[in-house]
Amino acid sequence: MTAEFVANLAERVGRLEVDVGHISRNVSAIEERIAHMPTRADLWKTVAVAAGAVIGAMWLALQFFAKPYLDSLAPQLVN
């Protein structure tokens, strides 16, 4: 019975070593994916740049397209 137990134990250890190897490969793949993910600060910087671009575009539109129209309405508002 002892020889059978040792053989069975060796088989289980072998399967566990294979499982551990598979798990470590999966962990390495996950670590590689996480290493290339943007951080929260990077995402906020992207949002800030996009918001600045939108605000800048709207300011330019108001300065160059709406301002002449508003200036033409000013005499009517003053009277």
Phi, psi and omega in degrees: 000326181294319179295320178295319178297316180295319179296317179295319179295318179297321177296317179296318179298318178299316178294322178295321178297321177295316179298318179296320177297318179295317179296319181293326175294320178296318179297319179297320179295319179294317178299321179296319179294318182293326181297332182262002179281142177290150178278171178296324178296320177298319179295319179293324176297320179296317178296319181295318179294318179295318179295319177298321178295318179293316179296318178297317178296320179292321178297316178298319179297318179293320182292318189259339182249317184273331184298314177300323179293317179293323178295326179288336179275342185302315179299328179289327180285328181288321182289000000 
